[in-house]
């Protein structure tokens, strides 16, 4: 068991498993958000259904734990790699053709993704599920009081601001690179690393990352355009 937490392959395995779980959550979250475009009232019903129910709280705690482990071991591996290189950092200035840009910048991309998540949590989770846990039946969006379950109101409010729209699109771009590399890399770590499957996994990872990120981006852009039409 100690080898899992101390060896390089063990740390990568933990990152792979936690990353895969987080990617599956992103797929669910994206699918849920698409409902807000189709029918805002249905989205609000989903938010109310999740709310502070025991299964939603347990899911949130599991995701928070998985995210923390993912970030922790990413930091540990990055520091270990830099320590191993020592003063030979100049050797990394020439990137082999088979090594992608995303692979070389996974930590930076991950940092952007983490900062985007913090922004998202402060604007949505903190004022929705957390507010409901604290017993607040209303929260302020600007000068308007709304229910923590009114998810569509939160989306409409924040994505009417072009600065937030740009920030989220930058976050989604970083997320695309992070997923498109991390998804197939995780499967390779688990054991799917033969040449035939590796090329297929890389292609599938790009398709998957594109679908997820385009789904999120569609919500951001649709609500921003809708806010312009209302004005």
C-alpha positions as CSV (number, residue, x, y, z in Angstrom):
1,X,0.0,0.0,0.0
2,X,2.9,2.4,0.8
3,X,4.2,1.9,-2.7
4,X,1.0,3.4,-4.1
5,X,1.6,6.7,-2.3
6,X,5.4,6.8,-2.6
7,X,6.2,5.4,-6.0
8,X,6.0,7.5,-9.2
9,X,3.6,5.0,-10.9
10,X,1.5,4.9,-7.7
11,X,1.1,8.6,-7.7
12,X,0.2,8.6,-11.4
13,X,-2.3,5.9,-10.8
14,X,-4.0,7.9,-8.0
15,X,-4.1,11.0,-10.4
16,X,-5.5,8.8,-13.1
17,X,-8.4,7.4,-11.0
18,X,-9.3,10.7,-9.4
19,X,-9.0,12.5,-12.8
20,X,-11.3,9.9,-14.4
21,X,-13.9,10.4,-11.7
22,X,-13.8,14.2,-12.1
23,X,-14.1,13.9,-15.9
24,X,-17.3,11.7,-15.5
25,X,-18.7,14.4,-13.1
26,X,-17.9,17.1,-15.7
27,X,-19.9,15.1,-18.3
28,X,-22.9,14.8,-15.9
29,X,-22.6,18.5,-15.0
30,X,-22.4,19.6,-18.7
31,X,-25.5,17.5,-19.5
32,X,-27.3,19.0,-16.6
33,X,-26.4,22.6,-17.7
34,X,-27.6,22.0,-21.3
35,X,-31.1,21.6,-19.8
36,X,-30.9,25.3,-18.7
37,X,-30.8,26.3,-22.4
38,X,-33.7,24.0,-23.3
39,X,-36.0,24.8,-20.3
40,X,-34.7,26.9,-17.4
41,X,-37.6,25.7,-15.2
42,X,-36.4,22.1,-15.7
43,X,-32.9,23.1,-14.7
44,X,-34.2,24.7,-11.5
45,X,-36.1,21.5,-10.7
46,X,-32.9,19.5,-11.0
47,X,-31.2,22.0,-8.7
48,X,-34.0,21.6,-6.2
49,X,-33.9,17.8,-6.5
50,X,-30.1,17.8,-5.7
51,X,-30.1,20.6,-3.2
52,X,-29.0,19.4,0.3
53,X,-30.3,15.9,0.0
54,X,-27.9,13.3,1.6
55,X,-26.8,11.8,-1.7
56,X,-25.9,15.2,-3.1
57,X,-23.9,16.1,0.0
58,X,-22.1,12.8,-0.1
59,X,-21.3,13.3,-3.8
60,X,-20.0,16.7,-3.1
61,X,-17.7,15.5,-0.3
62,X,-16.4,12.6,-2.6
63,X,-15.7,15.0,-5.4
64,X,-14.0,17.5,-3.1
65,X,-11.8,14.6,-1.8
66,X,-11.0,13.4,-5.3
67,X,-10.2,16.9,-6.5
68,X,-7.9,17.5,-3.5
69,X,-6.0,14.2,-4.1
70,X,-5.7,15.1,-7.8
71,X,-4.2,18.5,-7.1
72,X,-2.0,17.2,-4.3
73,X,-0.4,14.5,-6.3
74,X,-0.1,16.7,-9.4
75,X,1.9,19.1,-7.2
76,X,4.0,16.3,-5.7
77,X,4.8,14.9,-9.1
78,X,5.7,18.3,-10.6
79,X,8.0,19.2,-7.7
80,X,9.6,15.7,-7.9
81,X,10.2,16.0,-11.7
82,X,11.8,19.5,-11.2
83,X,14.0,18.2,-8.4
84,X,15.1,15.3,-10.6
85,X,16.1,17.6,-13.4
86,X,18.0,19.8,-11.1
87,X,20.1,22.3,-13.0
88,X,19.4,20.5,-16.3
89,X,16.3,22.5,-17.1
90,X,17.9,23.8,-20.2
91,X,17.5,20.3,-21.6
92,X,13.7,20.8,-21.8
93,X,13.9,23.7,-24.2
94,X,13.8,21.2,-27.1
95,X,10.5,19.3,-27.1
96,X,10.4,15.9,-28.8
97,X,7.8,15.7,-31.6
98,X,5.9,13.0,-29.9
99,X,5.4,15.1,-26.8
100,X,2.4,17.4,-27.1
101,X,2.2,21.0,-25.9
102,X,-0.5,20.0,-23.4
103,X,1.7,17.3,-22.0
104,X,4.5,19.9,-21.4
105,X,2.1,22.3,-19.7
106,X,-0.3,20.1,-17.7
107,X,0.5,21.7,-14.4
108,X,-0.1,25.2,-15.7
109,X,-3.3,24.1,-17.4
110,X,-4.3,22.4,-14.2
111,X,-3.7,25.6,-12.3
112,X,-5.9,27.6,-14.7
113,X,-8.6,24.9,-14.3
114,X,-8.3,25.0,-10.5
115,X,-8.7,28.8,-10.5
116,X,-11.7,28.5,-12.8
117,X,-13.3,26.0,-10.4
118,X,-12.7,28.4,-7.5
119,X,-14.5,31.1,-9.4
120,X,-17.3,28.7,-10.2
121,X,-17.6,27.5,-6.6
122,X,-17.7,31.1,-5.3
123,X,-20.5,32.1,-7.8
124,X,-22.6,29.0,-7.8
125,X,-22.0,26.3,-5.2
126,X,-21.3,28.8,-2.4
127,X,-24.6,30.6,-3.1
128,X,-26.6,27.5,-3.9
129,X,-25.9,24.3,-2.0
130,X,-23.8,25.8,0.7
131,X,-26.2,28.6,1.3
132,X,-29.0,26.1,1.6
133,X,-27.0,24.0,4.0
134,X,-26.6,27.2,6.1
135,X,-30.4,27.5,6.2
136,X,-30.6,30.5,3.8
137,X,-33.8,30.5,1.8
138,X,-32.7,33.6,-0.3
139,X,-29.4,34.9,-1.6
140,X,-28.6,38.1,-3.3
141,X,-27.8,38.4,-7.0
142,X,-26.9,42.0,-7.4
143,X,-29.9,43.7,-5.8
144,X,-32.3,40.8,-6.4
145,X,-33.1,38.1,-3.8
146,X,-33.5,34.6,-5.3
147,X,-33.8,31.1,-4.1
148,X,-30.6,29.0,-3.8
149,X,-32.4,26.5,-6.1
150,X,-32.9,29.0,-8.9
151,X,-29.9,27.8,-10.9
152,X,-31.0,29.4,-14.1
153,X,-31.1,32.8,-12.4
154,X,-27.5,32.4,-11.4
155,X,-26.5,31.4,-14.9
156,X,-28.4,34.3,-16.4
157,X,-26.9,36.8,-13.9
158,X,-23.2,35.9,-14.2
159,X,-23.2,35.2,-17.9
160,X,-24.7,38.6,-18.7
161,X,-21.3,40.0,-17.8
162,X,-18.8,39.9,-20.6
163,X,-15.8,39.7,-18.2
164,X,-17.2,36.5,-16.7
165,X,-18.0,35.1,-20.1
166,X,-14.4,35.6,-21.2
167,X,-13.0,34.2,-18.0
168,X,-15.1,31.0,-18.4
169,X,-14.2,30.6,-22.0
170,X,-10.5,30.8,-21.1
171,X,-11.1,28.3,-18.4
172,X,-12.9,26.0,-20.8
173,X,-10.0,26.3,-23.3
174,X,-7.6,25.2,-20.6
175,X,-9.9,22.4,-19.5
176,X,-10.0,21.1,-23.1
177,X,-6.2,20.8,-23.3
178,X,-6.1,19.3,-19.8
179,X,-8.8,16.7,-20.5
180,X,-7.7,15.9,-24.1
181,X,-4.3,14.9,-22.7
182,X,-5.2,13.7,-19.2
183,X,-7.9,11.4,-20.3
184,X,-5.8,9.1,-22.6
185,X,-2.8,9.5,-20.3
186,X,-4.9,8.2,-17.4
187,X,-6.0,5.2,-19.4
188,X,-2.4,4.6,-20.5
189,X,-1.3,4.6,-16.8
190,X,-4.0,2.1,-16.0
191,X,-2.7,-0.3,-18.7
192,X,-4.2,0.6,-22.1
193,X,-0.8,1.5,-23.6
194,X,-0.3,-0.6,-26.8
195,X,0.3,1.3,-30.0
196,X,-3.0,0.5,-31.6
197,X,-5.2,1.5,-28.7
198,X,-3.1,4.5,-27.7
199,X,-3.7,6.3,-31.0
200,X,-7.4,5.5,-30.7
201,X,-7.6,6.8,-27.1
202,X,-5.9,10.0,-28.1
203,X,-8.5,10.6,-30.8
204,X,-11.3,9.6,-28.5
205,X,-10.0,11.9,-25.8
206,X,-10.1,14.9,-28.1
207,X,-13.6,14.1,-29.2
208,X,-14.7,13.7,-25.6
209,X,-13.0,16.9,-24.4
210,X,-14.5,18.8,-27.3
211,X,-18.1,17.6,-26.6
212,X,-17.8,18.4,-22.9
213,X,-16.2,21.9,-23.3
214,X,-18.5,22.9,-26.2
215,X,-21.5,21.9,-24.1
216,X,-20.3,24.2,-21.3
217,X,-19.4,26.9,-23.7
218,X,-22.8,26.7,-25.4
219,X,-24.5,27.5,-22.0
220,X,-22.2,30.5,-21.4
221,X,-22.7,31.9,-24.9
222,X,-26.4,31.2,-25.1
223,X,-27.2,33.1,-21.9
224,X,-24.9,36.0,-22.8
225,X,-26.6,36.3,-26.2
226,X,-30.0,36.1,-24.5
227,X,-29.0,38.9,-22.1
228,X,-28.1,41.1,-25.1
229,X,-31.5,40.4,-26.7
230,X,-33.3,41.3,-23.4
231,X,-31.4,44.6,-23.2
